[in-house]
């Protein structure tokens, strides 16, 4: 048997890469019938046969699993946020960041379409998330700006790109390596959002690592969290929460709240705090629904 990296699963077939060769595999019946089916990013053992085909025998232990998109053994999540066309959906970005932290997967934020945005808007976004504790940078996939920094970020790692349709994820991959020729889509004039162009997850070789462009989405449900734990998923809020009067402070209506004081002094971005309150409300509704 040989070991390989599962780079694509499509139409009942699994594609594993070993060195510079890719094998088309069919899974053993027991794997297809089990609850732990193979997914992209898995390290697998397979028995090769003639003409580049073989049988997928087993799945090696996973370090992590990102549920949406469903990819295993992820080194980092690359959150792609359009600066404009469509307008940046920061609430969706914050939802993705929460899911990333929950899965203990480091997140990097790429603000794309630098060429279409004003300098002030670019600086505001970089400052908002950079001061919150995230690694951030801006790119223009069409003009090539920021791509070298992106190559350094993804070099030698398995990276998953996540973000809304129209953010330019496929265009970024094409700019990194034109041989990959990912399909791209125009922005819809009617709904002002991008059209989905990626239909399945696939690991693509870029800069000595792998990157996957995944289907875009416009919403993402929060994972199950305790209301008091929510602030732990906002680094800038967590850093101030220790100064609150109450240990279980929700940073909403409580008195002597260090987080609200930090908000008043510009230590927390207004949109980030508003998203925190939106998510807090969602969690409270869920608690009442399922209690």
VOPAZA-630185 format. One record per residue (C-alpha): x, y, z; residue number from 1. Coordinates in pm, 1 decimal. Layout:
! VOPAZA-630185
[[X,Y,Z],NUM]
...
! end
This chain:
! VOPAZA-630185
[[0.0,0.0,0.0],1]
[[97.3,361.9,-55.4],2]
[[14.5,684.6,126.0],3]
[[-125.0,988.3,-50.3],4]
[[-310.6,1316.2,-4.9],5]
[[-673.7,1322.2,-115.7],6]
[[-696.0,1628.6,-340.1],7]
[[-1040.8,1577.0,-495.3],8]
[[-1356.4,1370.8,-452.2],9]
[[-1598.8,1374.3,-742.3],10]
[[-1859.5,1144.9,-894.6],11]
[[-1784.5,854.5,-661.9],12]
[[-1410.8,865.2,-737.0],13]
[[-1131.3,987.4,-509.5],14]
[[-807.3,1138.9,-635.7],15]
[[-493.9,1099.6,-426.2],16]
[[-160.8,1267.5,-495.0],17]
[[169.0,1099.9,-416.2],18]
[[472.5,1300.3,-518.7],19]
[[401.7,1436.0,-867.0],20]
[[153.4,1160.5,-957.3],21]
[[-224.8,1149.4,-908.1],22]
[[-421.0,825.1,-864.7],23]
[[-791.8,773.0,-935.7],24]
[[-933.4,557.9,-656.1],25]
[[-1251.5,373.6,-568.1],26]
[[-1317.4,329.7,-197.3],27]
[[-1357.7,-10.9,-36.2],28]
[[-1720.9,-95.4,35.9],29]
[[-1666.5,-79.0,410.0],30]
[[-1542.8,279.5,376.2],31]
[[-1844.3,384.1,167.6],32]
[[-2076.8,232.8,425.6],33]
[[-1902.3,382.2,729.6],34]
[[-1981.4,711.8,901.7],35]
[[-1623.9,827.2,836.5],36]
[[-1618.9,866.2,460.8],37]
[[-1312.4,1009.6,283.0],38]
[[-1299.8,1387.2,229.5],39]
[[-1061.3,1624.6,58.0],40]
[[-746.6,1680.5,266.5],41]
[[-740.1,1329.9,411.4],42]
[[-413.7,1139.0,424.0],43]
[[-509.3,795.2,292.9],44]
[[-363.1,452.1,229.1],45]
[[-438.8,296.3,-108.6],46]
[[-348.4,-4.7,-318.5],47]
[[-235.0,106.6,-665.5],48]
[[-316.9,-85.9,-980.0],49]
[[-247.5,-32.6,-1349.5],50]
[[-294.5,293.1,-1543.3],51]
[[-304.5,524.2,-1243.8],52]
[[-603.4,369.1,-1070.5],53]
[[-635.3,192.5,-738.4],54]
[[-837.0,111.5,-428.1],55]
[[-870.2,344.3,-130.8],56]
[[-813.3,124.9,174.1],57]
[[-818.5,347.5,483.2],58]
[[-809.8,702.8,618.0],59]
[[-528.7,811.8,848.2],60]
[[-594.6,1011.8,1165.5],61]
[[-720.0,1363.5,1097.8],62]
[[-574.1,1668.7,1274.7],63]
[[-891.7,1867.9,1218.1],64]
[[-1199.5,1891.1,997.9],65]
[[-1348.7,2212.3,865.3],66]
[[-1721.2,2151.2,826.5],67]
[[-1801.9,2417.1,568.7],68]
[[-1633.4,2365.1,335.4],69]
[[-1568.1,2004.5,441.0],70]
[[-1189.9,1969.0,425.4],71]
[[-954.4,1776.7,656.6],72]
[[-606.7,1854.0,790.8],73]
[[-625.7,2226.8,720.8],74]
[[-323.9,2439.3,816.2],75]
[[-498.5,2773.5,780.4],76]
[[-818.6,2939.5,665.7],77]
[[-784.4,3222.4,415.9],78]
[[-1090.8,3443.3,459.8],79]
[[-1140.6,3640.0,136.6],80]
[[-1341.6,3960.5,178.1],81]
[[-1419.4,4183.8,-122.5],82]
[[-1353.7,4550.3,-55.7],83]
[[-1629.4,4636.6,-304.1],84]
[[-1844.1,4483.9,-583.0],85]
[[-2005.3,4325.6,-386.1],86]
[[-1991.2,4529.2,-66.6],87]
[[-1793.4,4359.5,212.5],88]
[[-2012.1,4137.7,431.6],89]
[[-1828.0,4172.4,762.0],90]
[[-2089.7,3977.5,954.3],91]
[[-2028.0,3675.0,730.9],92]
[[-1652.2,3724.9,771.0],93]
[[-1689.0,3728.7,1149.8],94]
[[-1898.5,3411.0,1139.8],95]
[[-1624.4,3239.1,940.3],96]
[[-1361.1,3360.3,1186.8],97]
[[-1558.4,3215.5,1479.1],98]
[[-1585.3,2876.5,1306.3],99]
[[-1214.2,2883.6,1231.2],100]
[[-1121.2,2951.9,1593.7],101]
[[-1361.7,2683.5,1715.5],102]
[[-1181.9,2429.0,1496.9],103]
[[-842.9,2566.6,1614.7],104]
[[-749.2,2657.4,1258.8],105]
[[-550.0,2983.0,1222.7],106]
[[-722.7,3244.9,1007.5],107]
[[-569.3,3499.2,771.4],108]
[[-784.1,3773.6,614.5],109]
[[-736.1,3877.1,252.5],110]
[[-917.2,4192.8,141.4],111]
[[-948.3,4161.4,-236.0],112]
[[-1029.2,4408.6,-518.7],113]
[[-778.7,4662.8,-393.1],114]
[[-785.7,4831.2,-735.0],115]
[[-1156.4,4915.7,-704.2],116]
[[-1158.2,5057.3,-350.2],117]
[[-1051.1,5392.9,-211.7],118]
[[-732.0,5417.2,-10.1],119]
[[-934.1,5518.7,294.6],120]
[[-1160.8,5213.6,273.0],121]
[[-862.6,4980.9,236.7],122]
[[-683.9,5131.6,537.0],123]
[[-1003.1,5117.2,745.8],124]
[[-1049.2,4745.0,682.5],125]
[[-686.2,4657.4,743.7],126]
[[-690.2,4859.0,1065.5],127]
[[-1022.5,4713.8,1187.7],128]
[[-904.4,4352.8,1171.7],129]
[[-532.5,4408.3,1215.1],130]
[[-589.5,4584.6,1547.7],131]
[[-827.4,4304.2,1645.6],132]
[[-530.9,4065.5,1626.1],133]
[[-562.0,3907.3,1282.2],134]
[[-301.8,3878.6,1010.4],135]
[[-437.3,4089.0,723.0],136]
[[-334.3,4201.4,376.9],137]
[[-494.4,4343.7,62.7],138]
[[-476.6,4212.0,-292.3],139]
[[-584.4,4295.4,-643.0],140]
[[-609.7,3967.4,-827.8],141]
[[-658.0,4147.5,-1160.4],142]
[[-354.8,4375.5,-1121.3],143]
[[-133.4,4138.0,-926.2],144]
[[-96.5,4360.0,-620.4],145]
[[-31.3,4176.4,-294.4],146]
[[6.0,3836.1,-459.5],147]
[[366.7,3788.1,-350.5],148]
[[263.4,3836.8,11.8],149]
[[-13.4,3582.8,-43.4],150]
[[232.7,3330.2,-188.2],151]
[[444.8,3361.4,124.2],152]
[[139.4,3305.2,345.5],153]
[[32.2,2985.1,166.9],154]
[[378.0,2841.7,92.1],155]
[[407.1,2480.3,208.2],156]
[[63.0,2476.0,375.8],157]
[[-284.4,2339.6,311.2],158]
[[-500.4,2650.6,290.0],159]
[[-876.2,2677.3,250.0],160]
[[-1024.9,2990.1,95.3],161]
[[-1364.3,3089.2,231.8],162]
[[-1588.5,3381.6,154.7],163]
[[-1893.4,3495.3,-40.1],164]
[[-1947.8,3445.9,-410.6],165]
[[-1795.9,3732.6,-602.1],166]
[[-1511.8,3787.3,-355.6],167]
[[-1263.3,3684.0,-624.6],168]
[[-1139.5,3355.2,-478.6],169]
[[-1111.1,3179.3,-815.0],170]
[[-957.6,3488.6,-974.0],171]
[[-691.8,3498.2,-702.1],172]
[[-600.1,3135.1,-767.4],173]
[[-578.8,3201.3,-1142.6],174]
[[-351.5,3499.7,-1074.3],175]
[[-125.5,3285.0,-854.3],176]
[[-92.0,3021.2,-1125.3],177]
[[-262.7,3065.4,-1463.3],178]
[[-222.5,2693.5,-1537.9],179]
[[-494.3,2617.8,-1283.0],180]
[[-754.3,2805.7,-1494.1],181]
[[-1033.7,2821.5,-1237.2],182]
[[-1373.0,2927.2,-1373.1],183]
[[-1474.6,3277.7,-1265.9],184]
[[-1809.3,3456.4,-1268.7],185]
[[-1944.9,3806.7,-1314.6],186]
[[-2128.4,4001.0,-1044.4],187]
[[-2505.5,3984.5,-1086.7],188]
[[-2651.7,4328.5,-1165.9],189]
[[-2982.6,4232.0,-1006.6],190]
[[-2870.6,4093.9,-670.2],191]
[[-2523.9,4258.4,-654.2],192]
[[-2361.4,3928.6,-558.2],193]
[[-2130.7,3693.0,-738.1],194]
[[-2250.1,3379.7,-911.0],195]
[[-2123.2,3047.7,-774.4],196]
[[-1846.1,2912.8,-997.3],197]
[[-1684.2,2649.8,-773.6],198]
[[-1892.8,2334.5,-737.7],199]
[[-1668.8,2102.1,-539.5],200]
[[-1367.8,2129.7,-311.2],201]
[[-1033.6,2048.4,-469.5],202]
[[-679.6,2098.8,-340.6],203]
[[-471.1,2279.5,-601.4],204]
[[-88.0,2291.2,-591.6],205]
[[31.9,2650.0,-538.4],206]
[[362.3,2785.3,-401.9],207]
[[477.6,2449.5,-269.0],208]
[[152.9,2399.5,-79.9],209]
[[-212.9,2336.4,-159.0],210]
[[-506.9,2572.5,-172.2],211]
[[-873.9,2504.2,-229.4],212]
[[-1132.8,2736.0,-373.2],213]
[[-1466.9,2636.4,-227.7],214]
[[-1827.2,2720.1,-317.9],215]
[[-1918.5,3067.6,-200.4],216]
[[-2202.4,3119.3,44.2],217]
[[-2405.3,3412.6,169.8],218]
[[-2485.4,3292.8,522.0],219]
[[-2337.4,3069.2,787.9],220]
[[-2503.9,2948.2,1103.1],221]
[[-2307.7,2992.4,1421.6],222]
[[-2182.1,2677.3,1593.7],223]
[[-2320.4,2586.6,1934.2],224]
[[-2162.7,2817.5,2191.2],225]
[[-2231.8,2924.9,2546.0],226]
[[-2331.9,3291.3,2567.9],227]
[[-2043.9,3373.9,2802.0],228]
[[-1793.2,3203.1,2569.9],229]
[[-1883.5,3416.1,2268.1],230]
[[-1645.9,3698.1,2366.5],231]
[[-1354.5,3451.3,2355.0],232]
[[-1398.9,3442.1,1975.3],233]
[[-1339.3,3816.1,1942.0],234]
[[-971.3,3868.6,2037.1],235]
[[-1007.1,4241.7,2101.2],236]
[[-1309.8,4186.0,2327.4],237]
[[-1146.5,3898.9,2512.4],238]
[[-840.0,4111.9,2587.6],239]
[[-1057.1,4366.2,2774.2],240]
[[-1313.4,4133.2,2933.7],241]
[[-1095.5,4065.6,3238.0],242]
[[-1152.5,4420.6,3353.6],243]
[[-1530.4,4386.8,3371.3],244]
[[-1701.2,4404.8,3709.7],245]
[[-1878.9,4072.0,3661.3],246]
[[-1700.4,3750.4,3559.1],247]
[[-1997.0,3642.3,3343.1],248]
[[-2041.3,3985.2,3184.4],249]
[[-2203.0,3968.8,2839.6],250]
[[-2076.8,4319.8,2752.9],251]
[[-2422.6,4441.0,2667.2],252]
[[-2632.2,4598.6,2944.1],253]
[[-2410.6,4525.5,3245.5],254]
[[-2261.3,4811.6,3450.1],255]
[[-1885.4,4869.7,3483.6],256]
[[-1812.2,4682.3,3160.0],257]
[[-1452.3,4725.0,3044.2],258]
[[-1548.5,4616.4,2691.9],259]
[[-1803.0,4896.1,2649.7],260]
[[-1549.1,5140.0,2791.3],261]
[[-1299.5,5013.1,2533.5],262]
[[-1560.9,5064.7,2262.2],263]
[[-1606.7,5426.3,2372.8],264]
[[-1229.4,5478.9,2351.2],265]
[[-1198.7,5325.6,2002.9],266]
[[-1025.8,5005.4,2116.8],267]
[[-1295.4,4791.7,1951.0],268]
[[-1435.8,4846.6,1602.5],269]
[[-1802.3,4945.1,1599.0],270]
[[-1895.9,4687.9,1332.9],271]
[[-1718.7,4413.1,1525.4],272]
[[-1907.9,4501.2,1844.1],273]
[[-2238.5,4520.0,1656.2],274]
[[-2175.1,4176.2,1507.9],275]
[[-2092.5,4047.3,1854.4],276]
[[-2432.5,4170.9,1978.3],277]
[[-2608.0,4014.5,1678.3],278]
[[-2444.3,3679.6,1747.8],279]
[[-2522.6,3709.4,2119.4],280]
[[-2889.3,3761.3,2034.7],281]
[[-2884.3,3453.3,1810.5],282]
[[-2734.2,3239.9,2086.4],283]
[[-2992.0,3360.7,2338.3],284]
[[-3274.6,3272.4,2098.8],285]
[[-3128.5,2924.4,2052.5],286]
[[-3102.1,2877.1,2428.3],287]
[[-3469.3,2964.4,2474.4],288]
[[-3571.2,2744.4,2180.3],289]
[[-3391.0,2432.5,2297.4],290]
[[-3425.9,2472.9,2674.1],291]
! end
